[in-house]
C-alpha cells in the first residue's frame, strides 16, 4: 500500500509537501505514510481515494483495478 500511494503521487507529478497540505498534515507525517513507518488512518485513505479517484481497495493493494466499483 505504501508504494502505491507514492506511485499515485508521482504519477500525478505532486510533491510530498503538496499532498501533505491537501491532507492537512506535515510533510514528515506524509513521508512516514509512504515509507510504511506510520499507519494511514481511515479518513486519510478516504481522502486519498477521492483525490486520485481510485478505490480504497486499490490503495490498500487488495485490488489491482483502480476503478471504483459501483
C-alpha positions in Angstrom: 0.0 0.0 0.0 2.8 2.4 0.8 4.4 2.0 -2.6 1.0 2.5 -4.2 0.4 5.9 -2.6 3.9 7.0 -3.6 3.3 5.8 -7.2 0.0 7.6 -7.4 1.5 10.8 -6.1 4.4 10.6 -8.6 2.1 9.7 -11.5 0.3 13.0 -10.7 3.5 15.0 -10.5 2.9 16.0 -6.9 5.4 16.5 -4.1 5.0 15.1 -0.6 4.6 18.7 0.6 1.7 19.3 -1.8 -0.1 16.1 -0.7 0.6 16.9 3.0 -1.1 20.2 2.5 -4.1 18.6 0.9 -4.3 16.1 3.7 -3.8 18.7 6.4 -0.7 17.0 7.8 3.0 17.7 7.9 5.3 16.6 5.1 7.1 14.4 7.6 3.9 12.6 8.5 3.1 12.1 4.9 6.6 10.8 4.2 6.1 8.3 7.1 2.9 7.1 5.4 4.8 6.4 2.1 7.7 4.7 4.0 5.3 2.5 6.0 6.6 3.9 9.2 3.1 5.1 10.2 -0.3 3.5 9.7 -2.5 5.5 7.4 -5.8 6.5 9.2 -9.1 5.6 7.6 -10.0 9.2 7.0 -6.7 9.8 5.1 -7.3 6.7 3.0 -10.7 8.0 2.0 -9.3 11.4 1.1 -6.6 9.8 -1.0 -9.2 7.6 -2.7 -11.3 10.6 -3.6 -8.3 12.7 -4.6 -6.9 10.1 -7.0 -10.4 8.8 -8.0 -9.4 5.2 -7.1 -10.9 2.7 -4.8 -9.6 2.3 -1.2 -9.1 -1.4 -2.1 -6.7 -0.3 -4.8 -4.7 1.9 -2.4 -4.7 -1.0 0.1 -3.4 -3.3 -2.6 -6.4 -5.6 -2.3 -7.4 -5.0 -5.9 -5.3 -4.3 -8.9 -8.2 -2.5 -10.5 -8.1 1.2 -9.7 -11.6 1.9 -10.7 -14.3 2.5 -8.1 -16.9 -0.3 -8.3 -20.5 1.0 -8.4 
